[in-house]
Amino acid sequence: MKSEILVVDNQPGIRLLLSDVFTSKGYGVTVAQTGKEALEKIYRKSFDLIILDYRLPIINGQEIIRRMEHDEIIVPIILMSGLIETFKREIINDTMIIEVIAKPFNIQDVCGIVKNLLN
């Protein structure tokens, strides 16, 4: 059975890029553009990995993680942000965050991280 990845980002280009790349590598990919949409999908379906933007409209990445922890939904998370230094201080103790990636990112680096996590 293939691993399922949820990609959450409000930028259409990033969603499309990550979806295309990971679908072509054989993963199942679901996308969401807001935190609210992401939570709805997380509560409906199981994922093996979440690639999550930190700054999202409506519900931000930190709040998504807080709600998942509260409801005991434990999924490894790769967190992305253009404000890497600011948010690293805010989330330093979170156990679900496996990796932090600065935007803009190198897609080869992201692929390597995902492969290591899911294989």
C-alpha positions, 0 to 999 in steps of 0.5 A, spaced: 500 500 500 502 506 498 504 512 503 499 517 503 501 525 504 497 531 505 500 537 502 497 544 506 499 550 503 496 556 501 500 558 495 497 554 489 504 553 485 507 549 491 501 545 492 502 543 485 509 542 485 509 537 491 503 534 489 506 532 482 513 530 484 510 526 490 504 523 485 510 521 480 514 517 485 508 513 487 505 516 493 498 518 494 497 525 495 492 530 498 492 537 498 489 543 502 490 550 501 487 552 508 488 550 515 480 549 516 480 544 509 487 541 512 483 539 519 477 537 515 481 532 511 485 530 517 479 528 521 476 524 515 482 520 512 489 517 515 496 520 512 503 517 513 506 524 513 503 531 512 507 537 509 505 543 512 506 551 511 506 554 518 503 561 515 496 559 513 489 563 512 484 561 517 487 556 522 495 556 522 500 551 522 501 551 529 494 551 531 493 545 526 498 541 530 495 543 537 488 540 535 491 534 532 495 533 539 489 534 543 485 529 539 491 524 539 492 524 531 499 523 531 502 524 524 509 526 522 510 533 520 514 537 515 513 544 517 515 549 511 516 557 512 519 563 509 520 565 517 524 560 519 528 563 525 521 566 528 517 560 528 523 555 530 523 558 537 515 557 537 515 550 535 522 547 538 518 542 543 513 539 538 514 532 537 510 531 531 515 536 527 520 531 524 523 536 519 523 544 518 524 547 511 525 554 509 522 557 503 524 557 498 526 550 498 530 545 494 525 540 491 531 535 491 532 536 499 524 535 500 524 529 496 530 526 500 527 527 507 520 524 505 523 518 502 527 517 508 521 518 513 516 514 509 521 508 506 
